[in-house]
Each structure stands twice: as C-alpha cells, then as structure tokens.
Amino acid sequence: QINRLLNRFDASNVLELELIMEILLKRFGLFQGLECVDIDFDCSGLIVYGDTFQLSRQGYFPGERGAKGYQLSLAYTSNLPENEILSVFLDPGNTHHGARFFDCLYQVADLLGSLERIGIVRADAINGVGLNIQELFEIGVDFIIKGKDPRTAYHLAQSLNYEDWEYVDLSTRVADLGERSIPFSKYPARVILIEYNRSCGKEYSHLYTSILPSRMDALEAFNYYNGRQNIEAMIKAGKDG
C-alpha cells in the first residue's frame, strides 16, 4: 500500500504535502513562543544503491567516490528544548553542498513571518565564504560561520603573540582579531581564531561573526558555535537509522 501511494504521488501532491507540513508548523510549532529563533544550517550526502531512485546523481560523497545519491540541506532551531526542522531541501547528488543555504534561510523567514525573527544563524565551513557573509550583512541577519579555508586561519595565527590568546582548555586557545576584510565581501567581519594542539601538531580554524564583543566575547562565541554538534548528531543518527 505504501508503494502504491508513493508511485501515485506526482509533483502537485508533493507541493500539497509541503503545504500541509507548513500549516502544521505554523499552528503547532514550538518556535511560536519565541520572539527570535536561532537557526542551525547543515547539509549532508545521502548515498543510494540501485537504479530505482529517481533524480539521484553521482556527486561528492566523502569516502564514496563515484557514488550516486542526494544532497540533503536543512535548517533546524537551536534555542528550543525540543528542536524543530523548519526547512528541508533534497537535491540530486551533483548539487553543491552549500547551494541551498539562502533557500533554507528565506523559507524559515517565510514560516516565521519575517527575517527579523531569525536570531543567530550558525553554519559550517562550506558556507564560510565572502559572498555569503556579504549577503547576511545586507539582509541584517546575525551569524557565526566557520571560515572555509584553514590556510587563512594559519596565516592569521603567525602574526599573534602569546598574550593575544585565551585558553579554552589545555589543548585549545581562541583569539579575537576584531574586524577584518574578507575576500569577495564588501563588508568586514569580526574574526575569531581557534588553535587546537593535536598530537600531530597545531591546527587552526576561524569563525566569522557579526556579533559584537560586548554581546559575546571570543570564548562565548567559540562555545556557542560548538552547539552546532546537536544538528550534526541528529543528521548522523538519522542516517545511521
């Protein structure tokens, strides 16, 4: 019966199902009690086997070169006791990982009623590029996004002194570099540098954020960004299931 139902689904039925989900969220969503809703964005590859999966394509799947599947993109509430998925896109496997970032963001804004109700957006390095930073500034949405290229973080670290760093723990330090210019963005962004002392040597990464130090210092911004582990764990658990 399930197969018959799915086989009879056409494009109009998919749109109807999306509308039903939107109505249910607007009517019963837990996010309705919040003035501002913080959002996590993430994407992941879904590999399929066989020839019966419509619109699946060869794409980039870590550790599975040449595999076919889909790219899943979603936006997820991060400041609720029970998190809710507010936006989902499922694309062919050859779609770029970060292609749906703003589609998800605007879909969430439509659900909430305005962009002003979006609090802070957290996203991984796939979205940490100048053009995305520029558009986030232009639409007025606060963000903490990991920078895409770790080589940038390494070069920034070479100019710092010991007193510029603040210890998170015995193996991790952070440094607030203030506002820095970003390639392909008209607007500078605050940069927070992170150093990890691994057994194989030091590793560096960096965060871009629009949040002022008076609101969130470097250590608080680092810890807040690490809260993204919830959405990563949710996706991993769903895929494993």
Backbone bond lengths (Angstrom), bond angles and torsions (degrees), N, CA, C in turn:
res aa  C-N    CA-C-N  psi(-1)  N-CA   C-N-CA  omega(-1)  CA-C   N-CA-C  phi
1 Q - - - 1.453 - - 1.528 111.38 -
2 I 1.337 116.20 -39.30 1.468 119.57 178.13 1.522 109.94 -63.31
3 N 1.333 116.89 -43.81 1.463 119.91 179.37 1.528 111.51 -62.56
4 R 1.324 117.23 -40.29 1.463 120.07 177.99 1.525 111.04 -62.47
5 L 1.334 115.35 -43.11 1.466 119.98 178.64 1.524 110.78 -60.39
6 L 1.330 116.63 -48.16 1.471 120.32 -177.17 1.517 111.24 -66.53
7 N 1.317 117.40 -38.81 1.465 120.65 -179.97 1.524 112.36 -66.31
8 R 1.316 116.76 -26.57 1.463 120.00 179.85 1.525 112.33 -89.50
9 F 1.315 117.29 -7.71 1.466 120.48 177.01 1.517 109.07 -68.35
10 D 1.326 116.40 132.66 1.463 120.04 172.26 1.526 108.87 -121.31
11 A 1.330 117.00 -173.63 1.465 121.12 -174.84 1.524 111.94 -60.39
12 S 1.326 117.09 -38.13 1.462 119.56 -179.25 1.527 111.20 -66.88
13 N 1.335 116.60 -35.76 1.464 119.91 177.97 1.523 111.73 -66.80
14 V 1.333 116.50 -36.81 1.471 120.25 177.41 1.527 109.97 -62.67
15 L 1.332 116.98 -43.65 1.467 120.89 177.77 1.528 111.08 -62.83
16 E 1.334 116.86 -38.88 1.462 120.14 177.54 1.523 110.90 -63.98
17 L 1.319 116.56 -40.80 1.462 120.45 179.04 1.527 110.94 -64.82
18 E 1.338 116.93 -40.45 1.465 120.50 176.57 1.528 110.43 -61.35
19 L 1.329 116.81 -41.43 1.464 120.81 179.72 1.522 111.02 -64.40
20 I 1.340 116.49 -40.87 1.465 120.30 177.39 1.525 110.55 -59.86
21 M 1.327 116.44 -45.95 1.468 120.32 179.73 1.532 111.22 -61.88
22 E 1.340 116.76 -40.19 1.465 120.62 179.19 1.531 110.61 -64.38
23 I 1.336 117.02 -43.03 1.469 120.86 179.42 1.528 110.61 -63.29
24 L 1.328 116.91 -42.45 1.467 120.40 179.00 1.521 111.42 -62.95
25 L 1.357 117.04 -41.90 1.457 119.99 178.81 1.523 111.30 -64.46
26 K 1.338 115.98 -43.89 1.467 119.11 -179.46 1.520 111.73 -64.34
27 R 1.322 116.53 -32.47 1.458 119.66 -176.38 1.524 112.69 -85.47
28 F 1.324 117.22 -37.99 1.458 120.24 -172.05 1.536 114.48 -121.57
29 G 1.347 118.16 -0.51 1.464 120.49 -175.86 1.513 113.28 -61.59
30 L 1.313 116.71 136.36 1.468 121.48 178.71 1.524 112.21 -64.70
31 F 1.337 116.71 -25.92 1.465 120.67 -178.23 1.526 112.04 -64.38
32 Q 1.343 118.25 -16.43 1.464 120.76 -177.14 1.522 111.87 -62.55
33 G 1.320 117.46 -23.06 1.459 120.62 179.45 1.512 114.36 -81.45
34 L 1.345 117.22 -3.28 1.463 120.84 -178.01 1.514 110.92 -103.22
35 E 1.342 115.21 139.99 1.460 119.41 174.94 1.523 110.26 -72.07
36 C 1.341 116.49 -42.56 1.467 122.38 176.69 1.519 108.98 -126.60
37 V 1.312 116.15 138.06 1.455 122.05 -176.80 1.525 109.02 -113.27
38 D 1.330 117.09 118.22 1.457 121.63 175.90 1.531 109.21 -79.48
39 I 1.334 115.64 142.12 1.462 120.71 -171.32 1.532 110.54 -126.46
40 D 1.317 116.20 134.39 1.464 122.58 167.75 1.522 108.16 -104.06
41 F 1.329 115.75 136.61 1.459 120.76 174.78 1.521 108.62 -115.16
42 D 1.327 115.87 137.97 1.461 119.40 175.01 1.517 109.24 -152.52
43 C 1.311 115.36 163.01 1.465 121.16 177.70 1.527 108.11 -142.90
44 S 1.328 115.23 155.65 1.458 119.83 -176.17 1.517 109.19 -156.29
45 G 1.327 115.88 150.13 1.455 120.57 176.84 1.517 111.95 -87.15
46 L 1.321 116.04 140.87 1.464 122.31 176.66 1.526 108.18 -118.47
47 I 1.308 117.79 111.49 1.461 122.59 -177.02 1.530 109.94 -87.01
48 V 1.336 115.80 140.04 1.466 120.69 176.85 1.531 109.12 -123.96
49 Y 1.313 115.74 158.50 1.460 121.82 -179.95 1.526 108.65 -127.23
50 G 1.312 116.34 132.88 1.458 120.45 -177.41 1.515 111.07 107.27
51 D 1.324 115.80 177.86 1.466 121.71 -173.99 1.523 113.41 -110.97
52 T 1.300 117.64 14.41 1.465 119.23 -174.26 1.529 113.25 -101.96
53 F 1.336 117.21 6.43 1.461 120.26 -175.43 1.524 109.97 -96.53
54 Q 1.317 115.39 107.19 1.455 121.66 -174.40 1.532 111.24 -63.16
55 L 1.331 115.50 134.99 1.479 123.91 176.01 1.530 114.15 67.47
56 S 1.341 117.97 7.84 1.466 118.16 173.28 1.526 108.82 -70.38
57 R 1.320 116.85 145.22 1.456 122.33 -177.86 1.529 109.92 -140.57
58 Q 1.336 115.08 158.01 1.461 119.23 171.25 1.523 108.50 -66.13
59 G 1.314 115.99 138.61 1.460 120.24 -179.07 1.507 111.09 -157.00
60 Y 1.339 116.13 -167.25 1.456 120.80 -179.51 1.523 109.03 -89.98
61 F 1.329 115.98 111.49 1.454 122.57 176.24 1.533 107.18 -128.63
62 P 1.336 118.61 113.63 1.466 121.02 -176.00 1.521 112.56 -52.56
63 G 1.324 116.03 127.01 1.454 121.70 178.12 1.515 114.19 77.68
64 E 1.327 118.12 1.44 1.479 121.41 -178.35 1.525 108.66 -133.21
65 R 1.297 117.27 64.43 1.458 121.35 -177.53 1.533 111.13 -63.01
66 G 1.342 114.88 131.75 1.455 120.32 179.07 1.512 114.44 82.24
67 A 1.332 118.08 1.62 1.459 120.50 -179.20 1.526 110.86 -73.30
68 K 1.322 114.85 158.76 1.462 121.50 177.27 1.528 109.33 -107.27
69 G 1.329 114.35 151.82 1.457 117.47 177.71 1.508 112.39 169.18
70 Y 1.317 114.34 -149.79 1.455 121.91 -175.17 1.530 109.73 -131.88
71 Q 1.339 115.59 164.20 1.455 121.96 171.17 1.525 108.26 -112.62
72 L 1.319 115.76 121.87 1.452 122.57 178.61 1.525 109.43 -97.83
73 S 1.325 117.23 129.58 1.466 122.35 175.81 1.521 107.51 -126.17
74 L 1.340 116.68 136.35 1.456 118.30 179.91 1.520 112.33 -151.81
75 A 1.321 114.65 154.89 1.465 123.25 174.95 1.524 107.66 -117.45
76 Y 1.345 115.39 139.73 1.461 121.95 -163.12 1.521 107.62 -140.69
77 T 1.324 118.77 131.73 1.466 120.44 179.41 1.533 109.80 -67.72
78 S 1.334 115.88 139.89 1.472 118.50 -176.78 1.520 113.02 -118.43
79 N 1.331 119.62 -2.50 1.469 120.73 -179.22 1.523 111.61 -120.69
80 L 1.343 115.26 38.36 1.461 121.86 175.42 1.527 109.39 -126.00
81 P 1.338 117.77 146.61 1.473 119.11 175.37 1.520 111.69 -58.66
82 E 1.349 116.26 -39.12 1.465 121.76 175.58 1.522 107.86 -114.20
83 N 1.332 116.54 107.78 1.466 120.21 -174.40 1.524 111.00 -70.46
84 E 1.337 114.94 149.25 1.459 121.30 -179.49 1.522 109.79 -127.42
85 I 1.321 115.75 140.51 1.464 121.12 172.97 1.520 108.03 -85.23
86 L 1.341 116.43 121.18 1.465 121.13 -176.74 1.525 113.01 -104.07
87 S 1.325 117.75 -13.53 1.462 120.05 -179.38 1.520 109.49 -154.02
88 V 1.334 116.17 136.23 1.467 121.55 179.31 1.523 109.55 -140.09
89 F 1.332 116.41 136.56 1.467 122.05 170.21 1.519 107.95 -131.83
90 L 1.331 115.64 138.01 1.456 122.18 175.99 1.529 107.48 -122.95
91 D 1.326 116.66 113.63 1.461 122.70 -174.30 1.522 110.83 -119.02
92 P 1.353 117.78 161.58 1.464 120.82 173.47 1.530 111.33 -55.88
93 G 1.314 115.86 155.31 1.458 121.57 -173.81 1.515 115.42 -61.79
94 N 1.335 117.75 -21.98 1.463 119.17 -178.66 1.526 112.61 -88.32
95 T 1.348 117.59 10.23 1.466 122.04 174.78 1.527 109.15 -78.38
96 H 1.334 117.40 138.35 1.466 121.10 178.80 1.524 110.68 -62.26
97 H 1.332 116.01 141.40 1.468 121.41 -175.83 1.528 113.29 -51.64
98 G 1.322 116.60 -46.55 1.460 119.48 -173.02 1.507 114.55 -92.50
99 A 1.321 117.91 10.22 1.469 121.08 -172.09 1.522 113.14 -64.14
100 R 1.317 118.00 -25.58 1.466 120.91 -174.30 1.528 113.43 -100.45
101 F 1.327 117.24 10.08 1.469 120.10 -175.68 1.526 111.79 -54.18
102 F 1.327 116.96 -54.29 1.454 119.87 -177.18 1.524 112.02 -77.83
103 D 1.336 117.80 -26.88 1.464 119.09 173.72 1.531 109.89 -60.90
104 C 1.328 116.25 -44.45 1.465 120.24 177.37 1.529 110.96 -63.20
105 L 1.326 115.48 -43.13 1.460 120.32 -176.99 1.528 111.39 -62.49
106 Y 1.325 116.31 -45.13 1.463 119.71 -179.37 1.529 111.52 -72.04
107 Q 1.325 117.48 -30.79 1.457 119.71 175.28 1.527 110.55 -65.98
108 V 1.332 116.34 -39.96 1.467 120.46 175.67 1.526 110.32 -63.60
109 A 1.330 117.23 -43.95 1.466 120.80 179.61 1.524 111.02 -60.53
110 D 1.319 116.88 -38.87 1.466 121.01 178.13 1.524 110.86 -64.37
111 L 1.326 116.31 -39.28 1.454 121.29 178.80 1.529 111.08 -67.88
112 L 1.340 116.23 -40.10 1.468 121.01 -178.50 1.520 112.46 -78.03
113 G 1.315 116.82 -22.21 1.457 120.76 -179.11 1.508 114.36 107.86
114 S 1.346 117.41 -20.41 1.468 121.07 178.38 1.524 109.86 -171.32
115 L 1.341 115.68 160.27 1.466 120.73 174.44 1.516 111.58 -66.20
116 E 1.348 117.12 -27.41 1.460 121.00 -177.04 1.524 112.82 -63.14
117 R 1.329 117.41 -21.58 1.466 120.05 -179.67 1.528 112.31 -83.79
118 I 1.334 117.53 -7.79 1.465 120.15 174.49 1.525 108.24 -80.39
119 G 1.332 116.07 124.19 1.461 120.49 -178.23 1.511 112.12 -81.49
120 I 1.340 117.05 -93.72 1.464 122.65 -179.73 1.525 108.42 -117.26
121 V 1.324 116.24 133.40 1.462 122.14 177.02 1.521 109.16 -101.14
122 R 1.316 116.60 128.47 1.463 121.61 174.14 1.521 108.48 -112.38
123 A 1.327 115.88 136.15 1.470 119.66 -179.31 1.519 109.60 -148.87
124 D 1.321 115.96 156.89 1.460 123.00 -176.99 1.528 110.63 -81.88
125 A 1.335 115.39 179.78 1.460 121.89 -172.23 1.521 113.55 -63.57
126 I 1.325 118.78 -23.02 1.459 120.41 -179.30 1.523 110.78 -60.34
127 N 1.337 117.01 -23.43 1.459 121.97 179.88 1.524 113.58 -104.18
128 G 1.339 117.44 1.00 1.455 120.99 -175.39 1.516 113.67 -85.21
129 V 1.347 116.42 61.15 1.465 122.03 -179.91 1.525 108.95 -123.54
130 G 1.340 115.39 161.44 1.449 121.08 -172.70 1.510 115.14 -59.16
131 L 1.324 117.91 -41.16 1.459 120.37 -178.05 1.528 111.63 -63.49
132 N 1.324 117.36 -38.14 1.463 120.14 177.04 1.524 111.20 -68.02
133 I 1.335 116.58 -42.36 1.456 120.67 178.92 1.523 109.79 -60.19
134 Q 1.315 116.06 -44.13 1.461 120.81 -179.02 1.530 111.18 -60.58
135 E 1.329 116.79 -45.94 1.468 119.02 -178.26 1.520 111.69 -67.21
136 L 1.328 117.79 -36.03 1.466 119.90 177.53 1.523 111.20 -63.23
137 F 1.333 116.56 -40.16 1.469 119.38 175.13 1.534 110.14 -62.50
138 E 1.313 116.93 -41.43 1.465 120.52 -175.09 1.526 112.85 -69.27
139 I 1.332 117.87 -32.61 1.463 119.55 178.73 1.532 111.63 -91.52
140 G 1.347 117.22 -4.22 1.456 120.89 173.32 1.509 115.44 76.90
141 V 1.330 117.46 32.50 1.466 121.49 179.10 1.528 109.21 -106.19
142 D 1.335 117.35 126.60 1.470 121.37 178.06 1.523 110.33 -70.67
143 F 1.328 115.59 150.79 1.465 119.00 -174.57 1.518 111.37 -153.18
144 I 1.323 114.61 155.80 1.474 124.28 163.84 1.519 105.02 -134.01
145 I 1.340 116.11 111.87 1.464 121.67 -175.20 1.530 109.41 -129.83
146 K 1.293 115.99 136.37 1.461 120.80 178.27 1.526 110.11 -72.72
147 G 1.350 116.63 133.91 1.454 121.32 177.91 1.523 111.15 -65.48
148 K 1.326 116.00 144.90 1.460 120.16 -171.20 1.523 113.19 -73.57
149 D 1.334 118.28 -40.12 1.465 120.83 -170.63 1.531 110.91 -104.72
150 P 1.343 119.37 112.46 1.473 121.09 179.30 1.521 113.09 -64.98
151 R 1.352 117.45 -18.56 1.465 119.48 177.20 1.523 110.93 -66.52
152 T 1.322 116.33 -32.31 1.466 120.02 175.39 1.515 110.32 -61.33
153 A 1.331 116.84 -45.16 1.462 121.08 179.06 1.526 111.01 -62.49
154 Y 1.318 116.95 -40.77 1.475 120.55 179.64 1.529 110.98 -61.18
155 H 1.324 116.68 -45.95 1.469 119.82 -178.85 1.528 111.36 -66.12
156 L 1.324 117.52 -36.96 1.462 120.38 177.64 1.523 111.57 -64.61
157 A 1.323 116.46 -35.35 1.467 120.78 -176.91 1.519 112.71 -68.51
158 Q 1.322 117.51 -24.79 1.463 120.25 -175.91 1.532 112.89 -66.26
159 S 1.323 116.24 -21.98 1.467 119.69 -176.83 1.526 113.07 -93.44
160 L 1.334 118.31 0.72 1.463 121.09 -175.29 1.522 112.37 -94.00
161 N 1.324 115.16 151.71 1.460 122.53 174.57 1.528 109.87 -103.62
162 Y 1.316 115.67 169.52 1.467 120.46 -176.92 1.523 111.81 -56.80
163 E 1.341 116.66 -41.73 1.460 120.13 -175.66 1.531 113.39 -71.84
164 D 1.318 117.26 -9.75 1.461 120.12 178.27 1.527 112.40 -77.98
165 W 1.328 116.26 -15.22 1.459 120.32 -174.13 1.527 111.45 -96.00
166 E 1.325 115.94 153.67 1.459 123.45 172.86 1.522 108.07 -126.37
167 Y 1.329 116.05 129.10 1.459 119.98 -176.46 1.524 111.43 -77.56
168 V 1.339 115.30 131.16 1.464 121.99 170.47 1.515 108.70 -86.93
169 D 1.325 116.13 -47.57 1.457 123.91 173.34 1.524 106.79 -153.43
170 L 1.321 118.08 -167.20 1.459 120.84 -174.44 1.529 113.17 -66.29
171 S 1.320 117.36 -20.67 1.471 119.60 -175.62 1.531 113.63 -116.40
172 T 1.335 118.02 0.75 1.459 120.59 -174.77 1.522 110.90 -134.63
173 R 1.354 116.36 134.15 1.460 122.00 175.89 1.531 109.60 -130.68
174 V 1.339 115.34 153.29 1.459 120.53 176.15 1.527 108.80 -129.68
175 A 1.336 115.34 153.47 1.462 121.44 177.65 1.521 108.68 -141.61
176 D 1.329 115.54 132.63 1.465 121.04 177.81 1.519 108.58 -91.17
177 L 1.322 117.02 114.31 1.463 121.31 -177.25 1.523 112.81 -93.32
178 G 1.331 116.84 -0.50 1.456 119.53 -177.74 1.519 111.10 72.11
179 E 1.314 116.32 -163.10 1.459 120.76 -178.53 1.521 110.99 -76.16
180 R 1.320 115.22 133.21 1.461 122.41 177.79 1.531 108.89 -133.02
181 S 1.314 115.75 149.11 1.462 119.81 175.29 1.531 109.17 -71.56
182 I 1.343 115.86 149.60 1.459 122.79 -177.13 1.516 108.04 -126.74
183 P 1.325 117.90 132.84 1.468 119.92 176.98 1.527 111.43 -55.96
184 F 1.329 116.31 137.61 1.458 124.69 176.54 1.535 113.54 68.74
185 S 1.330 116.98 16.30 1.458 120.65 174.30 1.521 109.22 -126.63
186 K 1.329 116.64 134.35 1.459 120.85 178.11 1.521 111.68 -73.77
187 Y 1.344 115.76 -16.42 1.461 119.82 -173.32 1.526 110.99 -115.53
188 P 1.334 117.60 135.43 1.467 119.60 173.04 1.522 109.69 -72.37
189 A 1.316 115.86 157.09 1.468 120.96 178.48 1.523 108.71 -134.13
190 R 1.297 115.13 152.02 1.467 120.56 174.97 1.520 109.06 -68.24
191 V 1.342 115.85 134.62 1.461 121.68 -177.15 1.528 109.41 -117.01
192 I 1.317 116.07 129.48 1.459 122.67 175.43 1.521 108.12 -115.26
193 L 1.314 115.40 119.03 1.464 122.10 -176.47 1.525 109.74 -93.47
194 I 1.335 116.06 141.90 1.466 121.86 -178.08 1.522 109.06 -127.19
195 E 1.320 115.55 132.23 1.468 121.47 177.40 1.528 108.80 -119.41
196 Y 1.335 115.31 127.17 1.465 122.12 176.25 1.527 108.41 -111.06
197 N 1.305 116.54 127.70 1.471 121.12 177.75 1.528 108.59 -96.06
198 R 1.347 115.80 94.05 1.461 121.44 -177.75 1.524 110.12 -91.42
199 S 1.331 114.57 169.31 1.469 119.59 177.17 1.526 110.85 -65.11
200 C 1.349 116.50 -27.11 1.464 120.58 -179.30 1.535 112.29 -92.34
201 G 1.315 117.59 2.32 1.466 121.12 -179.81 1.516 111.54 128.31
202 K 1.312 116.36 -174.92 1.459 121.36 -178.12 1.523 110.96 -85.44
203 E 1.335 115.38 139.22 1.463 122.27 175.66 1.524 108.50 -123.73
204 Y 1.336 115.31 149.29 1.455 119.96 -176.34 1.526 110.88 -129.45
205 S 1.309 115.22 146.22 1.460 121.84 169.60 1.520 107.13 -146.13
206 H 1.327 116.61 173.38 1.458 119.28 -178.73 1.517 110.48 -147.61
207 L 1.324 115.04 155.21 1.451 122.76 178.10 1.519 109.54 -116.49
208 Y 1.328 116.29 141.73 1.455 122.60 169.25 1.525 107.77 -103.47
209 T 1.334 116.48 136.59 1.455 118.80 178.21 1.522 111.25 -148.74
210 S 1.329 114.23 152.36 1.464 121.21 174.89 1.524 111.50 -98.14
211 I 1.334 116.86 -2.10 1.462 121.35 -173.72 1.535 109.81 -83.15
212 L 1.322 116.41 130.77 1.459 121.90 -176.28 1.532 110.90 -72.60
213 P 1.348 117.17 152.11 1.468 120.37 178.86 1.517 113.07 -60.20
214 S 1.326 117.66 -29.32 1.469 120.67 179.18 1.527 111.62 -65.64
215 R 1.302 115.66 -23.34 1.460 120.57 -179.88 1.524 111.83 -94.99
216 M 1.328 117.02 -33.68 1.460 121.49 -176.86 1.524 108.05 -155.43
217 D 1.337 117.29 113.28 1.470 118.45 179.04 1.532 109.78 -76.14
218 A 1.337 116.16 179.21 1.462 120.44 -173.22 1.528 112.05 -61.75
219 L 1.325 116.47 -41.92 1.466 120.07 -179.40 1.524 110.90 -66.53
220 E 1.332 117.21 -41.24 1.463 120.69 178.31 1.526 111.00 -65.71
221 A 1.335 116.53 -40.42 1.469 120.04 178.68 1.529 110.87 -63.89
222 F 1.324 117.03 -41.18 1.466 121.51 177.92 1.527 110.79 -60.98
223 N 1.331 116.59 -47.82 1.465 120.45 -179.01 1.525 111.29 -66.76
224 Y 1.336 115.87 -37.14 1.464 118.78 179.46 1.525 110.46 -66.43
225 Y 1.325 117.30 -42.50 1.463 119.63 178.87 1.530 110.97 -61.43
226 N 1.323 117.08 -37.68 1.461 120.12 -178.38 1.526 112.85 -65.13
227 G 1.341 116.95 -13.67 1.459 120.22 174.37 1.514 113.07 -64.42
228 R 1.347 117.16 -12.38 1.465 121.20 175.57 1.529 112.23 -61.01
229 Q 1.309 117.11 -15.50 1.466 119.54 -179.46 1.527 111.58 -58.29
230 N 1.347 116.90 -23.40 1.471 119.79 179.42 1.522 111.26 -63.30
231 I 1.330 117.35 -46.98 1.462 119.51 -178.29 1.528 110.49 -69.94
232 E 1.340 116.87 -35.21 1.457 119.78 178.47 1.533 110.32 -65.70
233 A 1.340 116.32 -40.60 1.458 119.86 179.13 1.537 110.82 -68.01
234 M 1.349 116.46 -36.33 1.466 119.78 178.99 1.525 111.21 -64.21
235 I 1.338 116.45 -44.17 1.460 120.23 178.96 1.530 110.12 -64.47
236 K 1.322 116.87 -43.68 1.464 120.84 -179.00 1.536 110.50 -61.71
237 A 1.328 115.73 -43.88 1.465 119.27 -179.57 1.525 110.41 -64.75
238 G 1.330 117.07 -39.53 1.471 120.20 178.89 1.507 112.27 -64.61
239 K 1.332 116.36 -41.45 1.459 119.94 179.86 1.530 111.33 -69.41
240 D 1.320 116.67 -40.28 1.456 119.62 179.03 1.527 111.25 -64.65
241 G 1.352 115.45 -32.33 1.460 119.04 -179.80 1.516 111.87 -72.52
